[in-house]
Amino acid sequence: MLNKDELNIMRQNAKVHKKVFDEIRKIVKDWTTAIEINDLCSKIAKDHNVLCWFKWVYDFPDNICISINNVVVHWRARKWVVFKDGDLVTFDFWIKDKQFGINTDAAFSVIIGWDEKNTIWAKLIEANKAALYAWIKAARVWNTTWDIWFAIQNEIEKAGFKVVKDLTGHAIWKKLHEKPYIYNYWNPWSWVKLKAGMTLAIEPIVWETSWEIEDDGDWEIYIKDGSLGCQYEHTILITEWEPEIII
């Protein structure tokens, strides 16, 4: 668990994180390129003296994961990736400070150029947000990881969609992926009690018609049936009362 100084660093990271997401939302549109987004992340991180840590861990080649349509996670900022109206795009970004090595992890999804109130993709996004905030509501010191996966799965399946089962949320501190891992679906072995001071990255991943993924051995992981999906993620702090959304 983080001490007071480390928690303050995490909150400072979150301010940079928010700036990155705000700037992405300003420029992302039809014909924006993945390279533009990747360069934007690099510039803001450099200006604030933090690291785009995706680029330094697991040998990932870019500053941010940009996943489009049927890509579940980890699509790279390839030169030929250009956003088009109607694309469903997830931006997944991770910051690490240089002094303490504290991480924040967050993601959001958008539909390029579309009215989000009138499409099946918009319903996916709304189901994802509902699952995320049901997760946060369940993140109380008297609950366990069981309560969390139940809240996520219930919201997503109520909306008629699928939970990607092979990817999870996780604790976060000086490593990106710390234990406990937070499943997004029924798992009989997931019974870790939540404690005040835990910092967790919650990330329900919602898909239209399937939960099965396909990994071709490169970075990108796809949904097997080619349907669309999205991801939202917050880093939160478990407190004695309501959890604090760090980013």
N, C-alpha and C positions, 0 to 999 in steps of 0.2 A: 504493500500500500504506500501511497505517496505521503510525504510529510508536508507541512504547510508551505515551505518554499517551493517544493516540487509542484504542488497544486497550483500555486501562483504562476509558475512557468507554463503549466498546461493551459491555464486561462489566457496567458499572453500568446501562446501558440494559436489558440482559438481565434483571437482577433485577426491574426494574419490569415488563418484558414478562411474566416468569413470574408475578408477582403478579396481573396482569390475567387471565392464563389460569386461574390457580388460582381466582380469584373468579368467573370465568365458569362454571367447572365446578361451583362450589357452588350457583349460583342457576339454572342453565339446566334447565328441566323443561317438562312440559306446561303451556301457558298463559303461560310467560314471553314477554315481547315483545322485539322487536328494539330498541325504544327504550330499554328497561331496560338492555340490554347496551351500547348506544351511550353512554348516560349514565354507566354504570359506568366505561367506558374513559376518559371525559372527567375524571371525578372523580379516579381514580387517577393519571392523567397530571399533572393540576394539583397534586395533593398532592406529587408527586415532581419538579415543575418541569421536565417534559419535554413534548414535543409529540406529539399523535396526528397523525402527519404525513400520513396519507391525506387528512385534511381540508384540508391546505394545498398539496397538489401536484395537478396536473392538474385543479384545481377540483372534486375529489371532495367531495360535500356532507356526509359523515359521518366519524365517528372510527374506524370499523372496517368491513371488508367482511364481510357475513354472507350466505353463499350456501346456499340450501336446495334439496335434491333435485336437479332437473335444471338448476339454475343452476350454471354452471361457476365463474365468478368475478364479483366486483364488485356483488353485490346490495346495495342500500342499506338502511339501517335505516328503512324506511317505517313509518308509524304503524299500518298495518293488518297488519303482519307479526307473527303470533302462532305460536309453536312448538306443534306437536301431537305426541303420541306417535307414533313411527314415522318422523318427519322425520329425514332425514340432513342435518346442518348443518355447514358449514365456517366457522370463525372465522379471519379473516386480518387480522393487526394489524401496524402499523409504527410504531416510535418514532424520534424524532430529538431529540437533546439540543440545548439552546439555546446552549451555549458553543462547542462544536467543530463542531456540525452533523453528527455521526456517526449513522448509521442502524442499526437492527436490524429484521429482517423475519422473521416466523414465522407458522405456521398449524397448526390441528388440526381434526379432524372428530369429531363424536359422533352417535350415534343417540339421539333423545329417547325416554327411557322404555323402551327395549328391551333384552333380554338379547343382548349383542353376540356371543355364542358360537353362536347358532343361526339366523342369517339370512344371506341373500346379501349384504346391506349390510355386515354384520360382516366377511364375507370380503373385500369391497372395501377396508375399512379395514385389515385385516391385510395385504393385498397392497400397499397404499400404504405402510404402515410398512416392510414387507420391502424394497420398492424404495428407500425413503429411506435405510435403513441399509446396503443394498448400495452405494448411491451414496457414502455416507460412507466405507465400507470401501475403495472404489476411489479416494478422494480422497487420493492420495499424490504426493509431489513427482516421482516417476519416471513417473507416469502422465499422460495427457492427457484432455481433455474427451471423447474417443472412448471411453475406458474407462468414463466415467461414464454416458453414454447407453446403452452396451451393458448395464451392470449394471441400470439402471432398466428398460429395455425387456424384458430377459430375465426379471426377477422378475414384472413385470405380466402378460406374455403367458403365462408358465408357469402363472399362476393363472387364466387364461382370460378376462382383461379387456383393455381397450384403453387406450392412452396418448393423451391429448389432445395433438395434434402442434403446434397453432398457438400454444401458450403455453410459455414456457421458464423455467428458472432463470437466475440472473445473478450477476455480481459485485455487491458492495454496499460502499459507503464513504460519501462525502458526497452521493452521489446514490443513489436507490433502485435504479435499473436501470443498472448499469455493465457494460462489456464485461470478460470474454467472456460471451456468453449460453450457457447450458447446456441443450442440447436433451435431451429425454427419450426420444428415439427415434433410429434410424439416420439419420445425416446425414453425407454424405461430406466436407463442408467444415468439420466441427467437430473440429479437431486442435490445439487450444491446449494447450501444455504447462503443467502445474500447477507453481506455484512457492511456496516457503515464504513466508508473509506475506500471501498472497491471502485475502481474506474473501469468501465466496460464500454466496448464498441458494439452497438446493437445494429444489425444489418439484415432485416428481412429482405429476401430476394424473391420477387413474385413473377410468375410466368403465366402466360395465357392458357395453354392447353396441356402442358407437360412439365414434369419435374426432372426428367432424365437429361443428363448432360453428356456432352461428347468432347473429349480432350484429345487433340491430334498430336500432343507431345510438345507443342510450342506454347507460348504464353496464353493465347486465347482459348477460352472454354465456351463452347456453344451449347444451345439447347437442341436436343436431338431431333425434334420434329420441325425445327425451323420457325417456331412461333416466337412472338415478341415478349419482352419482359422488362423489368426495371428494378432498381435498387435505391433505397434510402438508408442513410446511416447517420447515427449520432454517437459521439463520445459522451458518456454521462458519468456522474459521480453519485454513488449510493450514499445517502445521508440518513440521519435518524428520522427524517420526515420525508418530504417529497424529494426525488432525485434531482440533481442539478444537471441541466443540459449544458455541457462545456462547449460543444460545437455540434 
